[in-house]
Amino acid sequence: MDAAKGFSGLRARKGRPLLERLMERTIPVPWSGCWLWTGGLYARDYGMAFLPGGKPELAHRAMMIAQGHDLKPGDVVCHSCDVTLCVNPDHLFIGTQAANMRDMNSKGRHGKAYVIPPEWRVKIREDETPAWAVAAWFGVSVKTIRNIRREA
């Protein structure tokens, strides 16, 4: 694959609006409402995009900028869905790192193994979203998703 092409196979064309470029690199997950980032990845399974002028930025932050939000240096763009690859603005909110940690702790996502609830396991088995995308959505390994899909 050409290095200038992302997962979607589309070349990034300079000069086009940021929102248009971001949307070309997302896939919707109907049962969750998430828009998963299919472009390049940054550390810890966060998407990476480029702002006008070539400045690299986390994809979910770039989406908020494309939506007209003026992010300040201390602002953290948080995921209400807890999916690091999600760039759906309806699933994002601006807060502080402390608020993000409180949100994470209140959901039981504080470093302990995350157990996928049974009702989601059924949806994972029925859905055709790529295993890597579902794994990133839940913060688990691809192998975990493949094992769930093999369950009877």
Backbone as a printed PyTorch tensor [residue, N CA C, xyz], in Angstrom:
tensor([[[  0.8440,  -1.1700,   0.0000],
         [  0.0000,   0.0000,   0.0000],
         [  0.8890,   1.2320,   0.0000]],

        [[  0.5050,   2.2200,  -0.7600],
         [  1.2200,   3.4820,  -0.8350],
         [  1.1920,   4.1490,   0.5340]],

        [[  2.3400,   4.6140,   1.0240],
         [  2.4260,   5.2250,   2.3460],
         [  1.5910,   6.4980,   2.4460]],

        [[  1.3270,   7.1600,   1.3280],
         [  0.5290,   8.3790,   1.3490],
         [ -0.9600,   8.0860,   1.4720]],

        [[ -1.3250,   6.8230,   1.3540],
         [ -2.7340,   6.4480,   1.4720],
         [ -2.9930,   5.9050,   2.8650]],

        [[ -4.1420,   6.2120,   3.4030],
         [ -4.5300,   5.6770,   4.7020],
         [ -5.2090,   4.3370,   4.5270]],

        [[ -5.7520,   3.8080,   5.6100],
         [ -6.4530,   2.5250,   5.5820],
         [ -7.5710,   2.5540,   4.5690]],

        [[ -8.2280,   3.7080,   4.4230],
         [ -9.3740,   3.8070,   3.5300],
         [ -8.9650,   3.7680,   2.0630]],

        [[ -7.6680,   3.8930,   1.7800],
         [ -7.2010,   3.8630,   0.4010],
         [ -7.3610,   5.1930,  -0.3090]],

        [[ -7.8100,   6.2140,   0.3810],
         [ -7.9920,   7.5150,  -0.2310],
         [ -6.7820,   8.3870,   0.0430]],

        [[ -6.3090,   9.0560,  -0.9880],
         [ -5.2060,   9.9900,  -0.7900],
         [ -5.7250,  11.2450,  -0.0960]],

        [[ -4.9510,  11.7300,   0.8540],
         [ -5.2980,  13.0000,   1.4720],
         [ -4.9700,  14.0980,   0.4710]],

        [[ -5.9710,  14.8720,   0.1280],
         [ -5.7500,  15.9490,  -0.8430],
         [ -5.6920,  17.2590,  -0.0860]],

        [[ -4.5550,  17.9330,  -0.2100],
         [ -4.3560,  19.1850,   0.5020],
         [ -5.3440,  20.2330,   0.0060]],

        [[ -5.7020,  21.1290,   0.9010],
         [ -6.5670,  22.2330,   0.5400],
         [ -8.0430,  21.9550,   0.7520]],

        [[ -8.4040,  20.7150,   1.0150],
         [ -9.8110,  20.3900,   1.2640],
         [-10.1250,  20.6820,   2.7250]],

        [[-11.3870,  20.9490,   3.0310],
         [-11.7540,  21.2460,   4.4260],
         [-11.3650,  20.1050,   5.3700]],

        [[-10.9590,  20.4860,   6.5770],
         [-10.5200,  19.5100,   7.5730],
         [-11.6050,  18.4790,   7.8490]],

        [[-12.8450,  18.9310,   8.0260],
         [-13.9330,  18.0000,   8.3350],
         [-14.0930,  16.9560,   7.2340]],

        [[-14.0050,  17.3690,   5.9890],
         [-14.1280,  16.4390,   4.8590],
         [-13.0040,  15.4070,   4.8910]],

        [[-11.7800,  15.8590,   5.1540],
         [-10.6410,  14.9320,   5.2070],
         [-10.7790,  13.9480,   6.3590]],

        [[-11.2860,  14.4210,   7.4990],
         [-11.4740,  13.5350,   8.6500],
         [-12.5540,  12.4960,   8.3730]],

        [[-13.6600,  12.9180,   7.7910],
         [-14.7770,  12.0100,   7.5500],
         [-14.4150,  10.8960,   6.5630]],

        [[-13.4970,  11.1590,   5.6520],
         [-13.0620,  10.1210,   4.7120],
         [-12.3580,   8.9720,   5.4170]],

        [[-11.9210,   9.2130,   6.6280],
         [-11.1590,   8.1990,   7.3460],
         [-11.9040,   7.6690,   8.5650]],

        [[-13.2200,   7.5990,   8.4510],
         [-14.0280,   7.0400,   9.5320],
         [-14.9680,   5.9730,   8.9900]],

        [[-15.3160,   5.0460,   9.8640],
         [-16.3690,   4.0800,   9.5350],
         [-17.3640,   4.0910,  10.6930]],

        [[-18.6630,   4.1620,  10.3750],
         [-19.6550,   4.1660,  11.4540],
         [-19.9060,   2.7590,  11.9800]],

        [[-20.1440,   2.6730,  13.2670],
         [-20.5270,   1.4060,  13.8890],
         [-21.9860,   1.5870,  14.2900]],

        [[-22.9200,   1.0250,  13.5110],
         [-24.3440,   1.3040,  13.7240],
         [-24.8540,   1.0090,  15.1310]],

        [[-24.4260,  -0.0780,  15.7380],
         [-24.9780,  -0.4530,  17.0380],
         [-24.4150,   0.3520,  18.1910]],

        [[-23.3510,   1.1290,  17.9600],
         [-22.7910,   1.9210,  19.0550],
         [-22.8950,   3.4220,  18.8140]],

        [[-23.0130,   3.8080,  17.5490],
         [-23.0140,   5.2260,  17.2230],
         [-21.6230,   5.8020,  17.0660]],

        [[-20.5890,   5.0070,  17.3450],
         [-19.2160,   5.4860,  17.2000],
         [-18.8500,   5.6350,  15.7230]],

        [[-17.9700,   6.5830,  15.4520],
         [-17.3410,   6.7170,  14.1360],
         [-15.8810,   6.3570,  14.3720]],

        [[-15.4530,   5.1900,  13.9170],
         [-14.0930,   4.7370,  14.1830],
         [-13.1130,   5.3130,  13.1790]],

        [[-12.0070,   5.7760,  13.6860],
         [-10.9360,   6.3580,  12.8840],
         [-10.1810,   5.2410,  12.1770]],

        [[-10.0070,   5.3640,  10.8570],
         [ -9.2930,   4.3450,  10.0860],
         [ -7.9740,   4.8620,   9.5480]],

        [[ -7.6340,   6.0890,   9.8820],
         [ -6.3630,   6.6580,   9.4330],
         [ -5.2260,   6.1930,  10.3220]],

        [[ -4.1540,   6.9570,  10.3250],
         [ -2.9770,   6.6020,  11.0970],
         [ -3.2570,   6.5790,  12.5870]],

        [[ -2.4320,   5.8110,  13.2990],
         [ -2.5890,   5.7020,  14.7460],
         [ -1.4560,   6.4040,  15.4750]],

        [[ -1.7960,   6.9270,  16.6070],
         [ -0.8650,   7.5670,  17.5090],
         [ -0.6650,   6.6050,  18.6760]],

        [[  0.0790,   6.9900,  19.6560],
         [  0.3300,   6.1280,  20.8130],
         [ -0.9710,   5.7470,  21.5070]],

        [[ -0.9820,   4.5550,  22.1080],
         [ -2.0990,   4.0590,  22.9100],
         [ -3.4060,   3.9680,  22.1280]],

        [[ -3.3210,   3.6370,  20.8490],
         [ -4.4980,   3.4030,  20.0080],
         [ -5.4040,   4.6160,  19.8340]],

        [[ -4.8460,   5.7840,  19.8200],
         [ -5.6020,   6.9810,  19.4660],
         [ -5.2890,   7.3000,  18.0150]],

        [[ -6.2930,   7.7990,  17.2840],
         [ -6.0700,   8.1800,  15.8970],
         [ -5.2180,   9.4320,  15.8070]],

        [[ -4.5050,   9.5640,  14.6850],
         [ -3.6920,  10.7470,  14.4430],
         [ -4.1040,  11.3530,  13.1140]],

        [[ -4.3290,  12.6440,  13.1140],
         [ -4.7030,  13.3720,  11.9090],
         [ -3.7650,  14.5700,  11.7810]],

        [[ -3.8930,  15.2590,  10.6720],
         [ -3.0780,  16.4460,  10.4510],
         [ -3.9810,  17.6490,  10.2410]],

        [[ -3.7160,  18.7000,  11.0070],
         [ -4.4520,  19.9490,  10.8690],
         [ -3.9300,  20.6980,   9.6500]],

        [[ -4.6660,  21.6950,   9.1730],
         [ -4.1270,  22.5180,   8.0810],
         [ -2.7590,  23.0610,   8.4750]],

        [[ -1.8360,  23.0110,   7.5660],
         [ -0.4700,  23.4280,   7.8530],
         [  0.4190,  22.2600,   8.2230]],

        [[ -0.1610,  21.0640,   8.3460],
         [  0.6240,  19.8680,   8.5870],
         [  0.8850,  19.5320,  10.0430]],

        [[  0.2760,  20.2660,  10.9930],
         [  0.5060,  19.9820,  12.4050],
         [ -0.2170,  18.6900,  12.7920]],

        [[  0.5060,  17.6990,  13.3540],
         [ -0.1560,  16.4610,  13.7920],
         [ -1.0100,  16.7210,  15.0300]],

        [[ -2.1210,  16.0150,  15.0970],
         [ -3.0390,  16.1690,  16.2190],
         [ -3.7990,  14.8650,  16.4130]],

        [[ -4.2010,  14.5790,  17.6360],
         [ -5.0530,  13.4210,  17.8760],
         [ -6.3370,  13.5950,  17.0730]],

        [[ -6.8050,  12.5110,  16.4520],
         [ -7.9500,  12.5910,  15.5350],
         [ -9.2090,  13.1120,  16.2290]],

        [[ -9.4480,  12.6970,  17.4700],
         [-10.6600,  13.1690,  18.1470],
         [-10.5610,  14.6550,  18.4910]],

        [[ -9.3630,  15.1410,  18.7680],
         [ -9.1720,  16.5840,  18.9760],
         [ -9.3400,  17.3310,  17.6560]],

        [[ -8.8010,  16.7590,  16.5730],
         [ -8.9450,  17.3830,  15.2520],
         [-10.4210,  17.4930,  14.8730]],

        [[-11.2150,  16.4700,  15.2220],
         [-12.6460,  16.5120,  14.9140],
         [-13.3190,  17.6570,  15.6590]],

        [[-12.9700,  17.8490,  16.9180],
         [-13.5650,  18.9470,  17.6830],
         [-13.1540,  20.2990,  17.1020]],

        [[-11.9130,  20.4070,  16.6410],
         [-11.4540,  21.6340,  15.9970],
         [-12.2360,  21.8500,  14.7070]],

        [[-12.4320,  20.7760,  13.9290],
         [-13.1870,  20.8690,  12.6730],
         [-14.6370,  21.2730,  12.9340]],

        [[-15.1580,  20.9480,  14.1130],
         [-16.5280,  21.3050,  14.4870],
         [-16.6190,  22.7430,  15.0100]],

        [[-15.4850,  23.4380,  15.0640],
         [-15.4900,  24.8490,  15.4540],
         [-15.1370,  25.1260,  16.9030]],

        [[-14.7130,  24.1080,  17.6480],
         [-14.3230,  24.3180,  19.0410],
         [-12.9110,  24.8870,  19.1060]],

        [[-12.7160,  25.8860,  19.9360],
         [-11.4070,  26.5110,  20.1290],
         [-10.7650,  25.8600,  21.3490]],

        [[ -9.9180,  24.8580,  21.1080],
         [ -9.2990,  24.1250,  22.2100],
         [ -8.1100,  24.9050,  22.7650]],

        [[ -8.1150,  25.0280,  24.0720],
         [ -7.0150,  25.7070,  24.7520],
         [ -5.9950,  24.6670,  25.1910]],

        [[ -4.7470,  25.0750,  25.5140],
         [ -3.7030,  24.1130,  25.8570],
         [ -4.0690,  23.1070,  26.9440]],

        [[ -4.8150,  23.4800,  27.9740],
         [ -5.1610,  22.5560,  29.0470],
         [ -6.4070,  21.7210,  28.7900]],

        [[ -7.0740,  21.9710,  27.6650],
         [ -8.3090,  21.2450,  27.3690],
         [ -8.0090,  19.8030,  26.9620]],

        [[ -8.8230,  18.8960,  27.4820],
         [ -8.7380,  17.4820,  27.1290],
         [-10.0450,  17.1260,  26.4390]],

        [[ -9.9590,  16.4680,  25.2890],
         [-11.1630,  15.9900,  24.6130],
         [-11.3960,  14.5690,  25.1050]],

        [[-12.5150,  14.3830,  25.7910],
         [-12.8370,  13.1100,  26.4370],
         [-13.8770,  12.3510,  25.6220]],

        [[-13.8550,  11.0430,  25.7610],
         [-14.8040,  10.1660,  25.0790],
         [-15.8730,   9.7060,  26.0600]],

        [[-17.1250,  10.0690,  25.8330],
         [-18.2000,   9.5590,  26.6960],
         [-18.4100,   8.0710,  26.4490]],

        [[-18.0130,   7.5970,  25.2660],
         [-18.1680,   6.1800,  24.9020],
         [-16.9610,   5.3430,  25.3180]],

        [[-15.8850,   5.9700,  25.7540],
         [-14.6500,   5.2940,  26.1590],
         [-13.9610,   4.5540,  25.0200]],

        [[-14.1790,   4.9720,  23.7890],
         [-13.5690,   4.3340,  22.6230],
         [-12.5090,   5.2760,  22.0700]],

        [[-11.2500,   4.8850,  22.2140],
         [-10.1590,   5.7840,  21.8270],
         [-10.1710,   6.1470,  20.3470]],

        [[-10.6750,   5.2700,  19.4870],
         [-10.7030,   5.5490,  18.0470],
         [-11.9720,   6.2620,  17.5940]],

        [[-12.8880,   6.5520,  18.4990],
         [-14.1320,   7.2200,  18.1230],
         [-13.8830,   8.7120,  17.9110]],

        [[-14.4050,   9.2280,  16.7930],
         [-14.3030,  10.6580,  16.5050],
         [-15.6820,  11.2950,  16.3220]],

        [[-16.7410,  10.6050,  16.7340],
         [-18.0880,  11.1560,  16.6270],
         [-18.2070,  12.3120,  17.6240]],

        [[-18.4510,  13.5390,  17.1410],
         [-18.5320,  14.6790,  18.0630],
         [-19.6050,  14.5250,  19.1350]],

        [[-20.6460,  13.7280,  18.8550],
         [-21.6800,  13.4890,  19.8620],
         [-21.1680,  12.6390,  21.0140]],

        [[-20.0300,  11.9600,  20.8190],
         [-19.4420,  11.1190,  21.8570],
         [-18.2510,  11.8060,  22.5320]],

        [[-17.9700,  13.0330,  22.1590],
         [-16.8040,  13.7510,  22.6750],
         [-17.2510,  14.9510,  23.5040]],

        [[-16.4710,  15.2570,  24.5300],
         [-16.7160,  16.4670,  25.3010],
         [-15.3860,  17.0320,  25.7620]],

        [[-15.3780,  18.3240,  25.9870],
         [-14.1560,  19.0160,  26.3980],
         [-14.1580,  19.1280,  27.9210]],

        [[-13.0470,  18.7450,  28.5130],
         [-12.9190,  18.8080,  29.9650],
         [-11.4710,  18.9820,  30.3510]],

        [[-11.1800,  18.6560,  31.5910],
         [ -9.8100,  18.7020,  32.0980],
         [ -9.3200,  17.2730,  32.2860]],

        [[ -8.0400,  17.1140,  32.4970],
         [ -7.5000,  15.7760,  32.7450],
         [ -8.0970,  15.1960,  34.0300]],

        [[ -8.2860,  16.0360,  35.0270],
         [ -8.8770,  15.5630,  36.2890],
         [-10.3030,  15.0590,  36.0560]],

        [[-11.0970,  15.7990,  35.2720],
         [-12.4730,  15.3680,  34.9720],
         [-12.4560,  14.0690,  34.1730]],

        [[-11.5010,  13.9240,  33.2590],
         [-11.3730,  12.7070,  32.4610],
         [-11.0580,  11.5140,  33.3650]],

        [[-10.1850,  11.6980,  34.3470],
         [ -9.8380,  10.6190,  35.2800],
         [-11.0280,  10.2600,  36.1760]],

        [[-11.7850,  11.2630,  36.6160],
         [-12.9870,  10.9860,  37.4220],
         [-13.9920,  10.1820,  36.5990]],

        [[-14.1830,  10.5680,  35.3340],
         [-15.0990,   9.8540,  34.4420],
         [-14.6440,   8.4050,  34.2580]],

        [[-13.3570,   8.2150,  34.0360],
         [-12.8020,   6.8780,  33.8410],
         [-13.0090,   6.0210,  35.0960]],

        [[-12.7080,   6.5820,  36.2490],
         [-12.8670,   5.8380,  37.5060],
         [-14.3280,   5.5150,  37.7950]],

        [[-15.2290,   6.4440,  37.4860],
         [-16.6550,   6.2080,  37.7530],
         [-17.2060,   5.0670,  36.8990]],

        [[-16.5470,   4.7860,  35.7690],
         [-16.9800,   3.7080,  34.8710],
         [-16.2020,   2.4110,  35.1100]],

        [[-15.3310,   2.4200,  36.1110],
         [-14.5630,   1.2150,  36.4070],
         [-13.4680,   0.9420,  35.4020]],

        [[-12.9890,   1.9710,  34.7110],
         [-11.9510,   1.7950,  33.6970],
         [-10.6160,   2.3130,  34.2170]],

        [[-10.2220,   1.8900,  35.4040],
         [ -9.0200,   2.4420,  36.0280],
         [ -7.8900,   1.4310,  36.1080]],

        [[ -7.5640,   0.8400,  34.9900],
         [ -6.4050,  -0.0360,  34.9250],
         [ -6.7100,  -1.4950,  35.1480]],

        [[ -7.8890,  -1.8280,  35.6540],
         [ -8.2350,  -3.2270,  35.8380],
         [ -8.7260,  -3.7850,  34.5130]],

        [[ -8.6620,  -5.0910,  34.3770],
         [ -9.1410,  -5.7230,  33.1460],
         [-10.6060,  -5.3570,  32.9370]],

        [[-10.9370,  -4.9460,  31.7460],
         [-12.2890,  -4.5350,  31.4130],
         [-13.0570,  -5.7400,  30.9050]],

        [[-14.1580,  -6.0580,  31.5570],
         [-14.9730,  -7.1990,  31.1690],
         [-16.0590,  -6.7140,  30.2180]],

        [[-16.1640,  -7.3630,  29.0830],
         [-17.1790,  -6.9880,  28.1040],
         [-18.5060,  -7.6140,  28.5330]],

        [[-19.5240,  -6.7820,  28.7390],
         [-20.8260,  -7.2970,  29.1960],
         [-21.4350,  -8.2850,  28.2010]],

        [[-22.2200,  -9.2440,  28.6780],
         [-22.8090, -10.2690,  27.8110],
         [-23.6240,  -9.7000,  26.6520]],

        [[-24.3930,  -8.6260,  26.9130],
         [-25.2130,  -8.0630,  25.8310],
         [-24.3660,  -7.4990,  24.6900]],

        [[-23.1590,  -7.0050,  25.0080],
         [-22.2600,  -6.5120,  23.9680],
         [-21.5920,  -7.6720,  23.2400]],

        [[-21.3470,  -8.7660,  23.9440],
         [-20.7130,  -9.9350,  23.3210],
         [-21.5930, -10.4570,  22.1820]],

        [[-22.9080, -10.4570,  22.3840],
         [-23.8430, -10.9000,  21.3390],
         [-23.7130,  -9.9920,  20.1220]],

        [[-23.6730,  -8.6880,  20.3550],
         [-23.5600,  -7.7300,  19.2450],
         [-22.2300,  -7.8720,  18.5230]],

        [[-21.1670,  -8.1320,  19.2710],
         [-19.8460,  -8.3240,  18.6590],
         [-19.8780,  -9.5260,  17.7200]],

        [[-20.5320, -10.6040,  18.1390],
         [-20.6050, -11.8090,  17.2930],
         [-21.4140, -11.5530,  16.0230]],

        [[-22.4380, -10.7040,  16.1000],
         [-23.3070, -10.4450,  14.9450],
         [-22.7390,  -9.3940,  14.0010]],

        [[-21.8880,  -8.5230,  14.5050],
         [-21.4050,  -7.3800,  13.7260],
         [-20.2530,  -7.7680,  12.8130]],

        [[-20.1380,  -7.0780,  11.6860],
         [-19.0680,  -7.3550,  10.7270],
         [-17.9520,  -6.3140,  10.7640]],

        [[-17.9720,  -5.4350,  11.7500],
         [-16.8910,  -4.4620,  11.9060],
         [-15.5830,  -5.2160,  12.1000]],

        [[-14.4770,  -4.7580,  11.4720],
         [-13.2040,  -5.4700,  11.6270],
         [-12.8280,  -5.6690,  13.0900]],

        [[-12.2360,  -6.8230,  13.3870],
         [-11.8790,  -7.1760,  14.7700],
         [-10.9570,  -6.1360,  15.3950]],

        [[-10.0210,  -5.5820,  14.6050],
         [ -9.0940,  -4.5880,  15.1660],
         [ -9.8490,  -3.3520,  15.6300]],

        [[-10.9040,  -2.9630,  14.8990],
         [-11.6660,  -1.7640,  15.2560],
         [-12.4920,  -2.0140,  16.5170]],

        [[-13.1050,  -3.1740,  16.6040],
         [-13.8900,  -3.5150,  17.7940],
         [-12.9710,  -3.6270,  19.0120]],

        [[-11.7970,  -4.2170,  18.8200],
         [-10.8270,  -4.3390,  19.9100],
         [-10.4250,  -2.9620,  20.4320]],

        [[-10.1620,  -2.0430,  19.5210],
         [ -9.7940,  -0.6840,  19.9250],
         [-10.9610,  -0.0160,  20.6450]],

        [[-12.1660,  -0.2890,  20.1800],
         [-13.3690,   0.3000,  20.7740],
         [-13.4920,  -0.1020,  22.2380]],

        [[-13.2290,  -1.3880,  22.5400],
         [-13.3460,  -1.8820,  23.9030],
         [-12.0450,  -1.7990,  24.6880]],

        [[-10.9400,  -1.4960,  24.0210],
         [ -9.6600,  -1.4390,  24.7170],
         [ -9.1350,  -2.8080,  25.0860]],

        [[ -9.4020,  -3.7960,  24.2350],
         [ -8.9340,  -5.1640,  24.4580],
         [ -8.1350,  -5.6100,  23.2360]],

        [[ -7.5720,  -6.8000,  23.3030],
         [ -6.7810,  -7.2970,  22.1760],
         [ -7.6820,  -7.8120,  21.0550]],

        [[ -7.1340,  -7.8670,  19.8610],
         [ -7.8440,  -8.4340,  18.7120],
         [ -8.1700,  -9.8940,  18.9990]],

        [[ -7.2560, -10.5780,  19.6770],
         [ -7.4810, -11.9840,  20.0110],
         [ -8.7360, -12.1440,  20.8820]],

        [[ -8.9560, -11.2250,  21.8120],
         [-10.1450, -11.2750,  22.6580],
         [-11.4080, -11.1990,  21.8140]],

        [[-11.4270, -10.2840,  20.8470],
         [-12.5950, -10.1370,  19.9810],
         [-12.7930, -11.3860,  19.1270]],

        [[-11.7160, -11.9290,  18.6110],
         [-11.8380, -13.1550,  17.8070],
         [-12.3550, -14.3120,  18.6620]],

        [[-11.9200, -14.3910,  19.9030],
         [-12.4130, -15.4440,  20.8000],
         [-13.9010, -15.2730,  21.0720]],

        [[-14.3440, -14.0340,  21.2720],
         [-15.7700, -13.7840,  21.4920],
         [-16.5630, -14.2100,  20.2640]],

        [[-16.0510, -13.9060,  19.0850],
         [-16.7600, -14.2610,  17.8580],
         [-16.8140, -15.7770,  17.6400]],

        [[-15.9220, -16.5240,  18.2620],
         [-15.9390, -17.9910,  18.1460],
         [-16.8700, -18.6370,  19.1770]],

        [[-17.3080, -17.8620,  20.1750],
         [-18.1880, -18.4070,  21.2190],
         [-19.4850, -18.8940,  20.5910]],

        [[-20.0440, -19.9560,  21.1480],
         [-21.3150, -20.5220,  20.6180],
         [-22.4920, -19.7000,  21.0430]]])
